[in-house]
Amino acid sequence: MSAVISGMGMAVAPQAMTGASMYMPPAQKMFDLFSQIDTSGSGSITRAQFDLAFNTLNPPSGFKSMGADAVFAQLDPNNSGLVSKRDFKNGMLQMMAQIRQQRHEPAAQATAPAPAQTIDASLNELNQLVIGSNIDTTA
């Protein structure tokens, strides 16, 4: 069955109404994830709750490569052993930005050789020129 939107003249397939739009802002995604991890509903995440979620919710590869200890440390800036909703959201958004930045940096670093590599390569090229031209370098 389809519905016609008045004045638009196009058919639209019916959708289940959940109250959520197709686009969910990152902050809302973080709050929803926080609620999943905070199984007790206390308003904070313990290390045990975090570890369970980290091992069962299949975090993105960037977070996996950091490891649970490093991620939790960034989420718990006060080292209290508990992560508030605000700290969770801010920490997750900050780590996501860092991971995105790191994805782009290797390509830039790969194209620009380190200064030591550049000097070594230049010296090798000069040595090859000198050897190839039979110039006496002992004088």
C-alpha positions in Angstrom: 0.0 0.0 0.0 1.3 3.5 -0.7 0.3 6.9 0.4 0.3 10.1 -1.8 1.8 13.2 -0.2 -0.6 16.1 -0.9 0.6 18.4 -3.5 3.7 16.3 -4.3 2.1 13.7 -6.5 4.5 10.9 -5.4 3.9 7.6 -3.7 5.7 6.9 -0.4 6.0 3.5 1.2 4.5 3.4 4.7 7.1 3.5 7.5 6.9 2.5 11.1 6.9 5.6 13.3 9.4 5.3 16.1 9.8 9.0 16.9 13.4 8.9 15.6 14.4 10.5 12.4 16.6 8.6 9.9 19.5 10.9 10.9 20.5 10.9 14.5 23.0 13.4 15.7 26.3 12.0 17.1 25.5 13.3 20.6 22.2 11.4 20.6 24.0 8.2 19.4 26.5 8.6 22.3 23.6 9.0 24.8 21.9 5.9 23.4 25.1 3.9 23.6 25.7 5.2 27.2 22.2 4.0 28.2 23.0 0.5 26.7 26.2 0.3 28.7 24.7 1.7 31.9 22.7 -1.5 32.6 21.9 -0.4 36.2 20.5 2.9 35.1 22.6 4.7 37.7 23.7 7.5 35.4 27.3 6.4 35.3 29.3 3.6 33.8 31.5 1.4 35.9 34.7 -0.2 34.6 33.0 -3.6 34.8 30.0 -2.4 32.7 32.4 -0.8 30.2 34.5 -3.9 29.9 31.5 -6.1 29.3 30.2 -3.7 26.6 33.7 -3.4 25.0 33.8 -7.1 24.7 30.3 -7.8 23.5 29.1 -4.7 21.5 31.9 -5.0 18.9 33.4 -1.5 18.9 34.8 0.0 15.7 38.3 -1.0 14.8 39.8 2.3 15.8 38.6 1.8 19.4 39.6 -1.9 19.3 43.1 -1.0 18.3 43.3 1.5 21.2 42.3 -1.2 23.7 39.8 -1.1 26.5 42.2 0.4 29.0 43.1 3.4 26.9 39.5 4.0 25.9 38.3 3.9 29.4 41.1 6.2 30.6 40.0 8.8 28.1 36.4 8.5 29.1 37.3 8.8 32.8 39.5 12.0 32.8 39.2 12.2 36.7 40.3 8.6 37.1 37.3 8.1 39.4 36.4 4.6 38.1 33.0 6.0 36.9 32.1 7.6 33.6 29.3 10.2 33.6 27.1 10.7 30.6 28.7 14.0 29.8 32.2 12.6 30.0 31.2 9.6 27.9 29.8 11.8 25.1 32.7 14.3 25.1 35.3 11.5 25.3 33.8 9.4 22.6 33.4 12.4 20.2 37.0 13.4 20.9 38.3 9.9 20.3 36.3 9.6 17.1 37.8 12.9 15.8 41.3 11.6 16.7 40.7 8.3 14.9 39.4 10.1 11.8 42.5 12.4 11.8 44.9 9.4 12.2 43.3 7.7 9.2 44.2 10.7 7.0 47.7 11.3 8.5 49.4 8.1 7.3 48.9 8.9 3.7 50.5 12.3 4.2 53.4 10.9 6.2 54.0 8.1 3.6 54.5 10.7 0.8 57.0 12.8 2.8 60.2 11.0 3.7 61.8 11.7 7.1 64.7 14.2 7.0 67.3 11.5 7.8 66.0 9.4 4.8 66.3 12.4 2.5 69.9 13.1 3.6 70.9 9.5 3.3 69.3 9.3 -0.2 71.0 12.5 -1.3 74.4 11.3 -0.1 74.0 8.0 -1.9 73.1 9.8 -5.1 76.1 12.1 -4.7 78.4 9.1 -4.1 77.0 7.4 -7.2 77.6 10.6 -9.3 81.2 10.8 -8.0 81.9 7.1 -8.7 80.3 7.3 -12.1 82.2 10.4 -13.2 85.7 9.1 -12.2 86.3 12.4 -10.2 89.2 12.0 -7.8 87.7 12.7 -4.4 90.9 12.0 -2.5 92.5 15.4 -3.3 
